[in-house]
Structures are given as structure tokens and as C-alpha cells.
Amino acid sequence: MTSSVDAARNIHSKLLRPTFHICKSCSRTLSVAEFIERHCENCKRDVEVIATKEPA
């Protein structure tokens, strides 16, 4: 029973990991405001974002 509980916890923790949005040009993690506006303050231009589970 313990192994099935551990497996369930492992799967559950992977599903709850946050999503980070990264600027394609400079590879910097965008703030919430930058993501909503689709504008990177570092590059000073509009961006196409990439969603990832790991921060830049």
C-alpha cells in the first residue's frame, strides 16, 4: 500500500508544478504583467512566449 501512495504523491506533485513563461529572445522568465501584455521589459519588444516547467 505504501508504494501506491508514494506513486500517487509523486504524480500529484508533478501536476501541481507551476508553469513559467520565458521570452524567446533573451530566455528570461517573464513576470505576470509581462506575460499578460506579451512584452519583455528586458528586450523592450513584443514577445512570443514559451511555457516551461523550469525557470530560466
C-alpha positions as CSV (number, residue, x, y, z in Angstrom):
1,M,0.0,0.0,0.0
2,T,2.8,2.4,0.8
3,S,4.3,2.2,-2.7
4,S,0.9,3.1,-4.3
5,V,0.6,6.1,-2.0
6,D,4.1,7.2,-2.8
7,A,3.4,6.8,-6.6
8,A,0.2,8.9,-6.3
9,R,2.0,11.6,-4.4
10,N,4.8,11.7,-7.0
11,I,2.3,12.1,-9.8
12,H,0.3,14.7,-7.9
13,S,3.3,16.8,-7.2
14,K,4.3,16.8,-10.8
15,L,0.9,18.0,-11.9
16,L,1.0,20.9,-9.4
17,R,4.3,22.3,-10.5
18,P,4.0,25.9,-11.7
19,T,4.4,26.9,-15.3
20,F,6.9,29.6,-16.2
21,H,6.8,31.7,-19.3
22,I,10.1,32.6,-21.0
23,C,10.9,35.2,-23.5
24,K,12.1,33.6,-26.8
25,S,14.6,36.3,-27.5
26,C,16.5,36.7,-24.2
27,S,15.5,33.5,-22.4
28,R,14.4,35.4,-19.3
29,T,11.4,34.3,-17.2
30,L,8.6,36.9,-17.7
31,S,6.6,38.5,-14.8
32,V,2.9,38.0,-14.7
33,A,2.4,41.6,-16.1
34,E,4.8,40.9,-19.0
35,F,3.1,37.6,-19.8
36,I,-0.3,39.3,-19.9
37,E,1.0,42.2,-22.1
38,R,3.2,39.9,-24.2
39,H,6.0,42.5,-23.8
40,C,9.5,41.8,-22.4
41,E,11.0,44.6,-20.4
42,N,14.5,43.3,-20.9
43,C,14.2,43.2,-24.7
44,K,11.9,46.2,-24.9
45,R,9.8,44.4,-27.5
46,D,6.7,42.3,-28.0
47,V,7.5,38.6,-27.5
48,E,6.2,35.1,-28.3
49,V,6.4,33.3,-25.0
50,I,7.4,29.7,-24.3
51,A,5.7,27.8,-21.5
52,T,8.0,25.5,-19.4
53,K,8.0,23.8,-16.1
54,E,11.6,25.0,-15.2
55,P,12.5,28.7,-14.6
56,A,15.1,30.3,-16.8
